Amino acid sequence: MRFSAVTTADRFLPEKLSLRLRPWLSRLDQLLDGSNEHAVAQRVSLIAFLVRVISAGIALISQVIFARWMGPFEYGIFVLVWVTVVILGNLSCLGFQTTVIRFVPEYLERRQYDLLRGILFTSKTFAVGMTTCIALAGAALIYATRDLIETYYVAPFLVGLICLPMIALGDTLDGTARSRSWVLVALTPTYIIRPVLTLVVMSIAHISGLAPTAMTALGSAVVATYVTSVLQFFAVRKRFSGVVPPGPRAIHFRDWLAVSLPIFLVEGFFFLLTNADVLMVGRYMDPDKVATYYATVKLLALVHFVYFSVKAGAAQRYSELMQNFDHARLEQFARDTARWTFWPSLTMAIILLVLGKPLLWLFGAQFTDGYPLLFIMVIGVVARASVGPAESLLNMAGKQKICAIVYAITLAVNICLSILMIPLYGLAGAACATAASMVFEALVLALTVYNRLNITMFVFAGRSPAKEEI
C-alpha cells in the first residue's frame, strides 16, 4: 500500500489544519510517487542531496581523522596528490561519462538496442584503456623528472597513479546509472562506499603499526577505489541486463567522440576550475598550507554539493525535454532547478559560517586559520548557485562548444588571479581569486543560456508564463 501524506493528514489532524496543509502535502505525495517526469527529477535530486549530505559527514569525519593522525605536512602531501589523481581520472574519460547520459535515453526511446549496447561497452572500455595509458605515461614522466620534483611528492604520485583506471571507470559508471535515474547506484559507490572503505583500510593499517604517512593513506585509497569500482561495475551491469536485451553492438565511436570532446572541454574546464585553487596553493605554498586550505574547501563542499545534487536529477530531464522540443516546459524546469539550487545553498552557507570555526578546529588547532577564508569563498558559491546547473542545460542542448569557451575563460581568470594574489596575500589571495572567478562564471553562464536558448536561468527570474504543469 502506497503512503499518502494527504490521507494521513486527513485521518490524524484537525480538519482546518489538514485543509491548510493539503497543497504542501499534495506536492510531497507527487514527489514521493514520481507520477510525472518533474516529480521524478525532484526525487532524484532529493536522493542525490541526501547522499551528498551523508557523504559530506563521512568525508568530514574521515578527513579529520586523517589530519589528526598524519599531521598537517603529510596530510597536505596526501591532499595534493589525491586531488591531482582525481582530476586526471575524470578528465581521462574525455566526456564519455556525460555522453552516455545524453544518448542512453534517446536509444531507449527509439529502441535502438544495438547502439545502446555499443555505447555502454565503448564508454567503459575507452575510459579504462585511456587512463591506463595516461597512468603509465605519467609514471614514466615523474620518474624521468624526479630530480626536479620535491622528493616528498615523487613516491606518493607514483602510488596515486595506480588509481587512475578505476577512478575513470567509476565516473563512467556514475554517468551510465544516472542516464536511467538510478541515483543510488550512481552516487553511493563514489560518495559513500569509497570514503568509508578508505577510512577502514587506513584504520587497519594504523592499528597494525604502519606509520600514518601520505603513502599509507594513498595505499588505502587505492585499495578502496578498486573494490568500489568493481562492485559498481557489477551492480550497473545487472541493472541494465533487465533493460537491454542481448544482441550485437553497433559502435559509432567517431560520432560519440565528436559529441564527447566538447563535453570533455566543458566538464574538464569546470573540474579544473573547482580544483585549481588547491593545485595553485600547492604550487606556491608548503604542504601544511595546502592542508589548511583543503580543510576549508572540504567544509565549503557542504554548500556546493547542493548544486551537484540538483544536476544529478536534472541532466536526464533536460535531455528528454530537448527531445520533445517543448521550450515552455524546458524554460520552466530550468528556472525550477535554479531555485532548487539557490535556496538550500544559501541556507547551508549561513549554517556553515556559524559553525565553521569549531568544525575546522576538529582537524587541528592550526586549521582554524582557514575560517576567515569561508566568508570570502561562500560569496562565490552562492553566486554560482543562483543560476543552477546551467552548464548541464547547455550540454544537453548541444551547446557544448560555447560552454567550453565559457569555462576556458573562467579557468584562465581563476589562474591569472591566483598567480597575482597568492604570492601577495597567501591563502586569502587564493580564496579571493576563487570567489571572483565563480561570480564571473555565474554571470557569463546566465548570459550564455539567455542568448543561446532564450531562457532566463536565474533564481529571481520568476515563473514562466506557461501554465501547463510540468
N, C-alpha and C positions, 0 to 999 in steps of 0.2 A: 504494500500500500504506500503510495507516494505521500510525503509530508506536505502539508499546505499551511503556510503561515496565516492566511486569511481565515481558514476554517478553524484553526487552533485559537485565534484571537476571538472569533465569534463565540466559541464554546466556553472560553475561560475568562474573558474580560467583560467589563460592563459595556452595554450597547453603545453608549455615546463614545467611549474611548475606542472601542473597536471600529466604529464608523470613521473616526478621525484618523486612525492609523491605517485604514484599508488601502489608500493609494500607495503608501510606502510598502505595505506588506504584499500588495499585488506585484509590485516591481521585484520584491525579493522572491516571490514564487516564480516569476518569469525567469529570473536569473538562475535559480536552482534547477528549474525544469528544462531550461535551454530550448524552449519551444520555437525560437527563431534564431537566425544567424547572429543578430545583435546580442541576444542573451548569451549565446554560445561564446562570442568573443569576450563579453564581460566576465563570464565564468572562467574562461581560460586565463584572462588577465588576473582575476582574483586568486586563482590557484597559483599562478606564477608568482604573484605578490607574496602569498603565504610561504611558498617555497623559498623565496629570496629572504623573507624575514627569518625563517628558521636557519637558512644558510648564513645570514649575517651574524646570528647568535653563535653558530658553530665556529665561524671564521674568527669572531672576536675572541672567543674562549681559546681556540687553538693558537691564534697569533699571540695572545697574552702569555700563554704557557711557553711558546717558543721563545718569545722575547725574554721572559724571566729565566729560562734555562740557559739560553745561548749568550745573553748579554748583547748590548747594542751593536758592537762591532761585527760579531759573527752573524747576528740576525740581519744586519744591513747587507752583508755579502749574500746571504740566502735570498733576501728580498729582491735584490737587483738581478741575480741570476734567474730566479723563478719568473719574474715579470718578463724578462727578455725571452725566455723559453716559451712562455705562453703566447707572447706576441708572434714569435716565429711560427709556432704551431698553427695559430689562427690564420696568419697570412698565407701559409703554405697551401691552404685549401684553394686558393685563387678564386674564392667566391662561390665554389660549388655548394657549400653548406647553406647558402641562401637561394641559389638557383633551384635546388630541389623544392623549396617552399613555393616557388613560382610555378614550376611545371607539374608537380605531382597532382594538385587539384585539377589542372587542365586535362591531363592524361586520363585521370579517373572519370571526369565528367564526360569525356569523349570515348571512353572505353578503349583507349589506345594502350593496351596492356603490354605490347611488345616494347613500346617506347618507355613505358613506366618501369618495366624490368630493366631496361637498358640504363636509364639514368640512375636508378638505385644502385646498380652494380658499378657503374662508372664513377660515381661520386666517391664511393668508399675506396675503390681501387686507386683512383687518381690521388686522393688525399694521402693514403699511406705510402704509395710509391714516391710521390713528390717529396714528402717530408723525410723519408729515409735518405734520399739523395742529398737533401739540404743538410741533414744531420751529419752525414759523412763528410761533406764538403766543409761544413763549419768546424768539425773536429780537426780536419787537416789544416785549416786556416789558423785556428787557435794554436795548434802545436807549432806551426811554422813561425808564428809571430809571438811566441811565448815570452821572448826577451823584451818585447815592447808593452806587455800587459803586466799589471801589478801581480806579483806571484800568488797572492791570496785569492785571485779570481780564476787562475788557469784550471786547476783540477775541478772546482765546482762547475765551471761552464762545460767541461767535458762530460761530467756526470749528467748535468741537466739536459744536454742534447739527446740523451738516450730516450727522453720522454716525448720527443717531437712527433713520431708517428702516431702514438696513442692519443696525444692531445688533438691532433688533426682529425683522427678517426672519431673521437668524442664530439668535436664540433660538427662534423658531418652528420653523425647520428642524431645530434640535437636538432639540426635543421630538418632531417628526414622525419623525425617524430612530430615536430611542430607543423609540418605540412598536413598532418592529419589531426591536429589539435590534441595530440597525446602529450599534454604538457608535463605530466608527472614523469613519463618515460623520457622526455626530452631534458628536463632540468634536474631531476633528482640525482642522477649519477654525478654530474659535474659539481653541483652546488651543495649536495649533502653527503653522498656516499664517499666521494673522493677526499674531501677535507677530513671527514671522520676517520677514514682508513689511514690517512697520512698521520693524524694525531695518534692513532692506535699503534702504528708501526714505530713512530718516533718514541712513544712511551715505552714500548717493549725494548727498544734499543737503549733508552735511558736507564731502565731498570736493570738491563743486562750489563751495564757498566760502560757502554760506549760514550765517548766524550760528546757533549751536546754542541757540536760544531755545525757549520753550514753544510759540510759534506754529509753528516748524518741526516740532517733534515732533508737534503736533496735526495739522498738514497731512499728515505721514507716516501717522499713524493713520487719517485719513480715507481716503486712497488705499488703504491695506491693507484696511480694513474693507469698502469697496465691492467690491474684487476678490475677497475671500474669500467674501462673502455670495453674489455672483453665481455663483461656481464651486460653492458648496454647493447652491444652488438647482437647478442643472442635474444635479448628482450625485443629489440626492434624487428629483427628477422621473424620472430614468432608472431608478432602483431601483423606484419604485412603478409604473412602466409595465409591469413584469413581474409585478406582483402584482394590480393593479386593471385589469379590462378597461375599454375605452372605453364611454361611455354618459352618460346625463343625470345632473345633480346634483340632489340633494334637500337644500335648505338649511333647517335648523331653527334659525335664528340665535337666537331667543328662548330656546329650550331650552338651547342650548350656552352662551349668555351667562349664564343662571341658574346653571349649574354653574361657569362660569369666574370669576364675580365673587367667590364665597367663596374659590376657589383664589387669585385675584389678591390678596385681602386677606392670605391666609396667606403666599404667596410674597413679596408686596410688603413686609409687615412683616418677614419673615425677611431679605430682601435689604437692606432698610434697616438691620436690626439688624447685619448683617455689615459694613456700610459706614458706619454712623452715627458711629463713633468718628473716622474720618478727616474726615468733614464737620464734626463738633463741634470737632476740633482746628483745622480751617481757620477756624471761626467765631471762636475765641478767640485764636489764635496766628498768628505770621507764617509765610510760605511755607517758610522754611528749617526751622522746627519741624515743619511738615506733612511735609516731605521726610524728616526723620529718623524720624518716626512711621510713615510709609508704608513705608519700607525695612524697618522692624522687622516690620510686618504682612505684607509680602511673604515674609519668612522664615517667619513663622508659618503661612503658607499651605502650606508643606511638610508640616505636620502635618494641617491642616484638610482638604487635598484627599482624604485617605483617606475621609472622610465622603461627599464628593461622588461619589467613585468607586463606593462601595457603593450609594449612592442611584441612580446611573445604571443599575445592574444589577437593583435590587430593585423599582423602581416598577411595571414591567410585570408582574412576578411577583405582587406584591401584588394587582394588578387581576385577574389570572387566578384566583387563589385565592379572591378575593371572589366571582367569577362562579360558582365551583364550590361555594360555601357549605361549604367544608371548614375548620372552625375549628381543629381539631387541627393540621393541616398549616400553616395560616396562623400559628398561635402559634409553632410550632417554627421556621418560616422567619424570623419576626420576631426571635426570640431569636438565631438564627444571624447575622442581619445586624448585630445589636448587637455580637456577638463579632468579626465581620469588621471592624467599625469601630474598636473599642476597642483591641485589642492592637497592630495596626500603628500606630495613632495614638500610643500610649504609647511604642513603640519609636522612632518618628520624633521625638517630643518630647525624649527623652533625648539622641538624637544632636544635635538642634538646640541644646540647651543647652550641649553640649560645644563645638560648632563655631560658635556664634552670633557671638561677638565677631570672629573673623577674617573671617567672611562679611560682617558689617556694615562692616568696615574696607575691603572691596573697593569699597564705594560712596564712600568718602572718610573721612578721619580723624574728621570731625565726626559721622558717622553711628554711631560706636561708643557714643555717648551713649544709644542705644536698647537696648543689651544688657541692662541690668537689667530693662527692660520685658518681655523674653521670659519671665523667671521668673514674672512676675505673670500674663501672658496665657495661658501654657501650662496653668495650672490650669483656666481656663475651657474651653479647647479639649478637654482630656482629659475633663473632666466632661461636656461635651456629647457626646463620642464614646461615652460609656458607655451611651447609650440608642439609638444608631444613628439611622437615618433615620426617626424616629418620626413626624414631621410628614407624611412621604410616605405612611406607612401610614394615617394619619388621613384624608388627602386621598382616597386610593383607596377608603377605606371610606365615603366620603360624609359625613365629619365635618368638612367644611371650615370651617363656621361656628365651631365651638368651637375649632378650631385657629387660626383668625384671631384670636379673642379672646385666646388664649394669647400669640400673637406681638405683638398690640397692647399687652398689659400689659407684656410683656418689653421692648418697644421704649420704652415710657413709663418703665420702670425705668432703662433704659440712659441715656436722655436726661436724666432728672432727676439721676441720679448724675453724669453728665458736667457738667451745669450747676453742680452743687455742688462737684465735685472738681477740674475742670480749672483754674478760676481760682486755686484754693488750692495745688494740687500740680503743675500743669503736665502734662507727658506722663505722669508716674507716676499722676496722677489719672485720666487717660483710660484707662490700662491697667487700673487697679483697677475703674473703672466697667464696662469691657468684660468683665473676668473675672467679676465678681459677677453681671452680667446673664446670662452664659452658664451659670453654675451654677444660677441661678434658672430659666432656660429648660429645662435638662435635667430638673430636679426636677418642674416643672409638666407637661412633656410626658409623662414617665413616669407620673405620676398620672392624666393625662387618658386615655392609652391603656388603663390598667388599668380606670378607671371606665367608659369608653365601649365598649371592645371586650373586656374581661375577659382582657387579655393583659398579662403582666408582661414588659415590654420593657426589660431591663436586663442588662448583661453578666454579672453574677454571679447571675442568676436560676436558672441550671441548665437542664437539658433537660426538655422536657415529658414527661408520662407516655406520650404516644402512641408506639407502637412502629413505626408504619408509616413506611417510608423515604420521604422526600420526593423 
